[in-house]
Amino acid sequence: MKDWVDYILRLLFYLIGKFLMLLLVAGLLMLSFLAAKDYMNVNVLVSDGFTERANVILKDEDTANLYKIYDEAYLNRDEELFGDTYDPYIIRSFVQDVDIAFKVIMPWQSKVVIRVTEQLDQIDGEIPEDQRTEEMTEDDIVPPEWDNGIYDVTLQRYESSWKITDVELIRHME
């Protein structure tokens, strides 16, 4: 009788051990999935945010889309949005490269800071012919170069989505 009870107890401990191992693996897979989902959401948001911001500054597009991506308090203090550097120019296109550093974002994090490198080159545009003067040189007719840089971008989780709450310039790039 004792052998039979030992056999049942060993079988139960074996099954419980396997079940706990299965739960552990399932938990790690779920955690990995949620972390990857948050990273991809943040990656897409930051990339779209920088592109949309450049479109507003360069092409004078509507700022309505920015309020879906950026926090309103940040937009109100973003000096470039209110600047007039590119106002006289008609910008046809530009090439932008936004490189986002990898960062593990845990599902319980509500705030994250990510390092972003933005490089915007090949701005195709000019001052319209009717606004040109004879004193203007070729350099005056084409738009100035973009101020490329490396940034620390702070994002805050609002319910189930993220918003950019701050963009801090770390250093300028050439």
N, C-alpha and C positions, 0 to 999 in steps of 0.2 A: 504494500500500500504506500509506503514511504517513497519508493522509486517512482511510482505513478505521480505523486504530488510534486516531487522534484522535477519530473519531466514537464508537467503542466506549468510550474512556476518558471522554469527556464524558457519555455516556449512563450509565455506571456512577457517576460523581460526582453526576449529577443524581438517580439512583435512591437512592444512599446518603444524599444530602442530604434527600430527601423522607422516607426511612425514619427518619432521625434526628429530623426535625421531627415525624413521627408518634409516635415514642417519647417525645419531649418533651411533646407535647400529652397523650398517654395518661398519662404520669407526673404531670403537673399535675392532670389529672382525678382520678386515684387519690388524690393528696394532698388535694385538695379534698373528695372523698368521705369519706376517713378523718377529716379535721378536722371536717367537719360531723357525722359520726356521733358522735365524741367529745363535741362541744359539746351535741348533743341528749341523749346519755346523761347528761352532767353536769347539764344543765338539768332533766331529768325527775327525776333523783336528788335534787337540791337542793330542788325543789318538793315532791316527795313526802316528803322528810326533814323539812322545816319543818312540813308538814301533820301528819305522823305524830307529831312531837314535841309539837305543840299539842294533838293528841287525847289524848296520854298525860298532859300537864299539866292540861288542862281537864276531860277526861272520865274520867280515871283508867283509861285503856285499858291493855292488856298491853304491856309494853316489848319483847316478842320481836321485833316488826317493826323496832324501832329498831336492833337488832344487825345487821340485814341492810344497813342504810343508813349507820350511824355506826360509827366505830372504837370499840372497847370502852373504850380509855383515855380518849377524850373523854367518853363517856357517864358514866364513873365520876366525872368532875370537873364535870359539868353540874349546877350548883346548883339550877336551876329544876326539874329532874326529881325532886329529893329535897325540894323545898319543899312547904309545905302551904297556900299561899295560896288555892287553889281547892278544897281538900278538903271544906270544909263545904257547898259548893254543888253542886246538880244542874244541870249544863250540858246544855241541849237542842241548841243549835246555835251556830255562830259563822260570821262571814264573814272569810275570810283572803285577802289579796292578797300574793303573793310575786313580786317583780319582780327578774329576774336580768339583770345587765348582760351584753352581748355580749362574748365573749372568744374569740379564735382559739386553739384547742388543737391543737397539732401531735401527730401519732401517736407521736413519740418522747418526749413529755413524760410524766413519771411523777408530777409534782406540779403542781397549778395552784391559784391563788387567784382567787376570783370575788367581785365586789361584789354583795350581795343586799340588797334592801329588803323588810322584812316589815312588813305592816300588818294587824292583826287587830282587827276592829271588830264591833259588834253581837253581843256575847256574850249569848245568851238563856239565862238561868238564874236560880236563886234558892236560898235556903236552904230546906230542907223545912219544912213547917208545924210538925211536931212538935219541931223544934230552935229555933224562934223564941222570943224572949222579948219581954215587953212594952216593954222599954227600947230595943229595936231600932227604928231609923228605916228609912225606905224605902231609903236609901243603904246600910244594913247588910244588907238582904235581897238586893239584887242583887250579882252578882260585881264585883270591881274591874276596872278597865280593864287591858287587856294592855299590856305594856311594848314598844311598837313601836320599831323601830330599823333602822339600816343596819349591815350586817355584812360582814366579810371572811371568806369561807368557804374553807377549805383542803381540797382533795380529793387523795387519793393513789390512784394506780392499783395495784391488786392483781391480777396476772395480766392478765385481759382486762376487769375491771370496776373501778369506782371506789367509794371509800368516803369519807365526810366525816370528816376527822381533827381539824378545829378550826373553831370558830365564834367569831370575835372581834368584839365590839361596837365599832363605830367611833363612832357617836353615836346618842342617843335621838331619837325623833321624837314630835311631838305629834299 
